[in-house]
Amino acid sequence: MTEMMGHHAIVTGAGSGAGEAIALSLAARGARVTAIGRRAAPLEALAEANDRIVAMPADVTNREELDAAIARAIERNGAPTIVVANAGSAESAPFLRTDVDLFRSTLDVNLTGVFNTFQAGFSKMNQTQPGRLIAIASTAGLKGYGYVSAYCAAKHGVVGLVRSLAQELARTGVTVNAICPGFTETPMLWRSIDNIVEKTGRSREEAEASLRNVNPQGRFIQPDEIAETVVWLCSDAAASVTGQAISLSGGET
Ligand SMILES: NC(=O)c1ccc[n+]([C@@H]2O[C@H](COP(=O)([O-])OP(=O)(O)OC[C@H]3O[C@@H](n4cnc5c(N)ncnc54)[C@H](OP(=O)(O)O)[C@@H]3O)[C@@H](O)[C@H]2O)c1
């Protein structure tokens, strides 16, 4: 599947960061890509930059909206063969200031959003052909971090969903995996750094270094590293890789 001509990939959260890199990498290999996110403008800019990419604004927490966007995408590009549930958001708060609304909305985007995307996409796949369901989880799906209990709970949930679904679909042609990046240089990271500066009074350099040094390699993961892992998971070489949570973190434990 590395030569992706004839494939149709659905990528959520494609308007920025990792999702944008994933959409561009898949399109560069010949796949048709449906780019989903809430804001139309960044999706349209992406579609203008590459004519294999189609912008389909939708909120992954709204199942009706998502189903309608995927139905329109199928009319244009045929049944999906690759579904990448990448949309997510991270808000930090100490546990006692994490009210139930923040907890629910965090689970809604990061966990129910993956459920919605996988179910909506998988139901339209030709399940006898090779297919790929890939979630962009996080190292927060594999270990705990302070001040992001809701986000960690959601991302651990994503890893559980992937492991379960991989077992259920093992006899189909469809594999199911999670990619678990550490801190990655995207708008989400920049917002986290701004937040640390605002809440702790530390300088930007200090805030940045504190996150960079969580990675034993002392660097941030790049969006292209996530995108190339998606491309590898889509290759024939990865046909027996399923139910895995692949850590891209410079060895973080
Ligand atoms: N950056 C990191 O350090 C890091 C580390 C590990 C894992 N991750 C994960 O990587 C994924 C991509 O994040 P990123 O770092 O690339 O951050 P990002 O640039 O903020 O991208 C997140 C994307 O998700 C979209 N999105 C958010 N809520 C949505 C919703 N309800 N429906 C549809 N789209 C939605 C956003 O677009 P709209 O606002 O237009 O909807 C945005 O394009 C996320 O799942 C994140 O949790 C990030």
The ligand as an ORCA input file, in Angstrom:
! r2SCAN-3c Opt
* xyz 0 1
  N       1.419     18.470     20.008
  C       1.725     17.541     20.917
  O       2.620     17.722     21.762
  C       1.013     16.220     20.896
  C       1.602     15.140     21.578
  C       0.961     13.904     21.565
  C      -0.227     13.740     20.897
  N      -0.784     14.800     20.243
  C      -2.056     14.559     19.553
  O      -1.869     14.793     18.177
  C      -3.130     15.130     17.585
  C      -2.950     16.347     16.688
  O      -2.672     17.479     17.502
  P      -1.635     18.610     17.085
  O      -0.523     18.535     18.030
  O      -1.377     18.559     15.648
  O      -2.448     19.913     17.513
  P      -3.311     20.959     16.692
  O      -2.475     21.660     15.702
  O      -4.044     21.757     17.721
  O      -4.319     20.047     15.876
  C      -5.527     19.553     16.370
  C      -6.511     19.584     15.226
  O      -7.731     18.969     15.653
  C      -8.807     19.733     15.153
  N      -9.940     19.547     16.054
  C     -10.014     19.853     17.371
  N     -11.221     19.564     17.845
  C     -11.936     19.046     16.810
  C     -13.253     18.579     16.664
  N     -14.117     18.561     17.686
  N     -13.664     18.115     15.455
  C     -12.815     18.141     14.394
  N     -11.552     18.571     14.467
  C     -11.119     19.032     15.669
  C      -8.322     21.174     15.137
  O      -8.954     21.951     14.130
  P     -10.292     22.802     14.413
  O     -10.025     23.586     15.644
  O     -10.473     23.614     13.177
  O     -11.381     21.785     14.577
  C      -6.844     21.011     14.798
  O      -6.613     21.129     13.403
  C      -4.101     15.331     18.744
  O      -4.908     14.189     18.902
  C      -3.180     15.494     19.931
  O      -3.812     15.119     21.140
  C      -0.190     16.035     20.207
*
